[in-house]
Amino acid sequence: MYMRISIELQADRALSGAANPGCRLLSAGALLQRKQSPTSEKPPERRLAGRSACPTKQSSLRTHTGRIGAIALLGLLGAAGLAAQDRPLPGGSINVKFPDNSPVAVLSMAAGPSSVTSRGAAMALDLHLSLSLRNISQSQIRGITLRVVAQELTIGGKGSVSYPSLHIGPGETFPARIDMQLMRPTQALNGPLVEVNLDGVLFADLSFFGPDRLNSKRTMTAWEMEAQRDREYFKRVLSQNGAPGLQQAVLDSLTRQAERPRLDARVVRGGPAVSSAAPSAEHTQQFAFLQFPDSPVAPVSGWARVAGNEARGPSVQVVNNSNRVVKYVELGWLVRDKSGRQYLAASLPVADPDLILRPGQTARVVQDTALKLSHEGQPVDIQGLTGFVSQVEFADGKMWVPTRRNLEDGSLMGLIAPSAEEQRLTDLYRKRGLNALVEELKKY
């Protein structure tokens, strides 16, 4: 299963996996209990291969009463003077809470080796949860996002985990893992320590269920459109060039995935970014842009302040070239080092949550954020910036994402992370061979 994890963290935080725009590096801080009859027959669990497509850390069936868990936790933490020590999460600490009309039911939950550590006036929760879920709708599920909350107002107190590129039919069960660390004050001990909620479910027809507090509908719809795009590409190769052509396309993809340059990034909110260069070295660097002919929105001009391996305050003006109203735009952000090598540094989402961009109008995509970039432990001396439109949402909820031709013509295939679906299909080839991949593509 391909998982994307996000935790709301404080400023000056290290982030790995920066080359994946799905990680939303520049975003500002980015279960219903259904009892099963003991005699009911369960459909076989759908086993899904898993690895993190976005290793960046970000990210209820109530087991017992939350108050008992909170009291037990006080006992575990002990006197204030004791040294911090990991303790297992007490019973009743986790509450999985889905709405009554949820299309997904929780069959079981296990806290595994989850633990809690006292850190002064706060506690750190190291979560390793395993959920077994069932699709109880009549539609095939393509994606799901879970919201994990230890404390709403505490920095690092909430996160999310998303599973894109799912293929879960009606009645099928599937696993979901939550592996993340969250913080919460020791004083806030009424109720369970952690709540897991359903933020959204995306179906094969792109319909959506859920409160969508995290804009999961937009995010998962874009992922599914990328999945459809890449799946159709492999199907077309198979149709035109047969199994040998498909095999070569898969091998090319695996090579790109292995050789894709990756950056480590540290994000700092606001202020000059000059720790690795003298303040006088900071200068304004103009963006160059990749233009896609079919993109409904085009970047016009933009700049960022650059000093050594640090860039801050990116600002890009975009124009709506379509005849439809746009409410969200996201840009990919490339950096070039002294040797001419390019890296995908981050994604740059529009900052205005109430954006209404009518045909012909312009808007500015701005982030008061600083990025410190390194590659394999060494600072990347930024010599150039390039931007491209990576995602557009229209007022009616429809989405636009770049085509594979756009990515190929812009020389982006070797720079951006492959979609979760492309990873799933190439992993299927790697683990089970060409025939298994051919049979999988014939299902669509």
Secondary structure, DSSP 8 states (H G I E B T S, - for coil): -EEEEEE---SSEEES-TT-GGG-TTS-----B----TT-----B-----EEEE--S------S-HHHHHHHHHHHH--TTS----EE--TT-EEEE--TT-SEEEEEEE-TT-EEEEETTEEEEEEEEEEEEEE-SSS-EEEEEEEEES-SSSTT-EEEEEE-S--B-TT-EEEEEEEEEEEEESS--SS-SEEEEEEEEEETTS-EES--TT-HHHHHHHHHHHHHHHHHHHHHHHHHHHHHHHHHHHHHHHHHHHH----EEEEEESS---TTS-GGG-EEEEEEE---TT-SEEEEEEEEEEETTEEEEEEEEEEE-SSS-EEEEEEEEEEE-TTS-EEEEEEEE-S-TT--B-TT-EEEEE--EEEEEEETTEE----EEEEEEEEEEETTS-EE---HHHHHHTT-TTTS---HHHHHHHHHHHHH-HHHHHHHHTT-
